[in-house]
Amino acid sequence: MDLIPILKHVPEALASWKTLCKKTRKLQRDLYFGLLEETERRVANHQENNCFMEQVLARQKEFGMNRELVGYLGGVLLEGGSDTTSSFLQTLVLGLTAFPDVQKKAQVKSFC
């Protein structure tokens, strides 16, 4: 809607994508901020594991970040990691399927 501002005025009944966007945003926020709350609980209970988000929370004021930014930073990192992992695994499967001889060599080496 930022690119085409007039879409803001289309009623939700005529634009089912608006409902989908709202549901997706809620699911996304629940995930991001649920994980942030879990990290905050660990820190409060002195059960830190020295993860990146604990470091961000400890220096949040220094970085000039509010809780919203911290939550979305964690979410962006999570999504970036899952995207690259997914892309790698898809490429691996495609490569092994296209080159069965390499797949056999990899299988032999992984079981030795």
BELZIQUI-V292449 format. One record per residue. N is the residue number from 1. SS is DSSP state (hx for helix, st for strand, lp for the rest). PSI is psi in degrees with one decimal (none if undefined). OMEGA is omega in radians with two decimals (999 if undefined). Layout:
n=[N	N]
ss=[SS	SS]
psi=[PSI	PSI]
omega=[OMEGA	OMEGA]
This chain:
n=[1	2	3	4	5	6	7	8	9	10	11	12	13	14	15	16	17	18	19	20	21	22	23	24	25	26	27	28	29	30	31	32	33	34	35	36	37	38	39	40	41	42	43	44	45	46	47	48	49	50	51	52	53	54	55	56	57	58	59	60	61	62	63	64	65	66	67	68	69	70	71	72	73	74	75	76	77	78	79	80	81	82	83	84	85	86	87	88	89	90	91	92	93	94	95	96	97	98	99	100	101	102	103	104	105	106	107	108	109	110	111	112]
ss=[lp	lp	lp	lp	hx	hx	hx	hx	hx	lp	lp	hx	hx	hx	lp	hx	hx	hx	hx	hx	hx	hx	hx	hx	hx	hx	hx	hx	hx	hx	hx	hx	hx	hx	hx	hx	hx	hx	hx	hx	hx	hx	hx	hx	lp	lp	lp	lp	lp	lp	lp	hx	hx	hx	hx	hx	hx	hx	lp	hx	hx	hx	hx	lp	lp	lp	hx	hx	hx	hx	hx	hx	hx	hx	hx	hx	hx	hx	hx	hx	hx	hx	hx	hx	hx	hx	hx	hx	hx	hx	hx	hx	hx	hx	hx	hx	hx	hx	lp	hx	hx	hx	hx	hx	hx	hx	hx	hx	hx	hx	hx	lp]
psi=[-20.8	-36.5	-32.5	83.2	-28.6	-22.5	-21.2	-25.4	-3.0	126.4	145.2	-30.3	-27.2	-4.9	81.9	-21.6	-26.2	-41.2	-44.2	-42.6	-41.9	-43.0	-42.7	-42.3	-42.1	-45.7	-43.0	-48.5	-40.8	-42.6	-55.2	-50.5	-21.3	-43.3	-37.8	-43.6	-38.7	-43.0	-42.9	-39.7	-43.6	-44.9	-44.8	-31.7	10.4	43.3	39.0	151.5	13.8	35.1	166.7	-44.2	-30.2	-39.4	-40.6	-44.9	-41.0	-29.9	18.8	-48.3	-40.4	-38.2	-7.1	35.2	135.6	175.7	-36.6	-46.9	-40.2	-44.7	-45.0	-31.1	-47.6	-40.9	-42.3	-41.2	-40.1	-48.2	-40.2	-42.2	-40.1	-35.2	-45.7	-37.1	-45.3	-45.0	-42.4	-47.2	-38.2	-44.0	-41.4	-48.3	-43.8	-43.8	-43.9	-31.9	-39.4	-26.5	79.0	-29.3	-39.1	-38.5	-43.2	-43.1	-43.3	-38.4	-44.2	-45.4	-35.2	-22.1	-6.3	none]
omega=[3.11	-3.12	-3.13	-3.01	-3.11	3.13	3.10	-3.05	3.10	-3.13	-3.11	3.12	3.13	-3.09	-3.08	3.13	3.12	3.10	3.12	3.13	3.13	3.13	3.14	3.13	3.14	3.12	3.14	3.14	3.12	3.13	-3.07	-3.03	2.99	3.10	3.10	3.12	3.09	3.11	3.12	3.10	3.12	-3.13	-3.13	-3.14	3.13	3.11	-3.09	3.03	3.08	3.11	-3.10	-3.08	3.05	3.11	3.11	3.12	-3.12	-3.08	-3.07	-3.13	3.12	3.14	-3.12	-3.09	3.00	-3.07	3.14	3.13	3.13	3.13	-3.14	3.06	3.10	-3.14	3.13	3.12	3.11	-3.13	3.11	3.12	-3.13	3.10	-3.11	3.10	3.13	3.14	3.13	-3.10	3.09	3.13	3.11	-3.14	3.11	3.14	-3.14	3.10	-3.11	-3.09	-3.08	3.12	3.09	3.12	-3.14	3.11	3.14	3.14	3.13	-3.12	-3.10	3.14	-3.13	999]
